[in-house]
Amino acid sequence: MNRMPTLSIVIPVFEANQALETLYDRLIKTLTGLRCQFEIIFVEDGGRGHSWTFIEKLARQDDRVRGIRLSRNYGQHNALLCGIRVARFEIIVTMDDDLQHPPEELPKMLTLLLESGQDVVYGTAKHPQHGAMRNLATLITKLALRTVMDGETVRHVSAFRVFRSEVVTSFRNYDGPFVSIDVLLTWGTTRFAGLYVRHEPRQKGTSGYTPRKLISHTLNLVTGLTPLPLRLASAIGLALSFVGLIIICYVLIVYFLRGSTVPGFPFLASVISLFSGAQLFAIGIIGEYLSRMHFRTMGKPSYVVRDDTETSPKNTGVDGRSEDRAKILVE
């Protein structure tokens, strides 16, 4: 290409006080080397630290930085959705705030995106620097994603993404409280690619993903955005019905051959317990889907913005995107 496309870097921030300055410096160095027009959008996800103070300071010093502060902690994917919706440029990049996604790897991902004609490129770590709980949650999440993505794509799914802004059109009006950016991307394209990149250990601070949050996000993905649990319940119900048919056939055969039924209360009790458990399992899964329908009818938002460093009314369009913001080209 004759020119490098414009870039919007979206970074969800949660109590990353110590890492933000280093992340900003490395991003500026990398993006300046690309000689492209860009913006950096920090979405502060309701942390209790001093991240927002630093983001406000950056926004005052650098017009290419925009800060958005959510009213409470909504979760990484909800914060990403907020930042993606206000992004103004041709290519959108998402990355973590903890320096585990090296900004220096961006040029390789951009090159693959532009040369391959794909719409989404994931930066996949060969050796992820996460704990056992995070790796387990990631594995379960990827198994759930197989219902909406092909297996090869799922292998490369990562929070380090580069994608074309046209894809956002397909989910710009999504308003549910349960968000998975990877699932939403599949609404707009099937052209995904993956690239192995360097993955650095967390340099400062601790992960905001507690076991409770990991379990909650995984369950929300599995029950809120895929039909996998319903299909699982159907499969279990079909399998147990087959087992029940075999048991009935066995009882009838014994009755006709011996003239008596199969003796034993334990046998009968175990069969009743087995089928009762299967029914309750299926009812529980249906209840989960009904609860999500309930939340959707309540109109519960994906996120609520408390503060925005772009506060001038004349700079905001009907969809929340900046219209008159100064465009800065890095020389």
Secondary structure, DSSP 8 states (H G I E B T S, - for coil): --S---EEEEEEESS-TTTHHHHHHHHHHHHHHHT-BEEEEEEE-S-SSSHHHHHHHHHHH-TTEEEEEESS---HHHHHHHHHHH--SSEEEE--SSS-S-GGGHHHHHHHHHHH--SEEEEEESS----HHHHHHHHHHHHHHTTTS-HHHHHT--S-EEEEGGGGGGGTT---S---HHHHHHTT---EEEEEE------SS--S--HHHHHHHHHHHHHHS-SHHHHHHHHHHHHHHHHHHHHHHHHHHHHHHHSS----HHHHHHHHHHHHHHHHHHHHHHHHHHHHHHHHHHT--S--EEEES---GGGB-TTS-BSS----B--
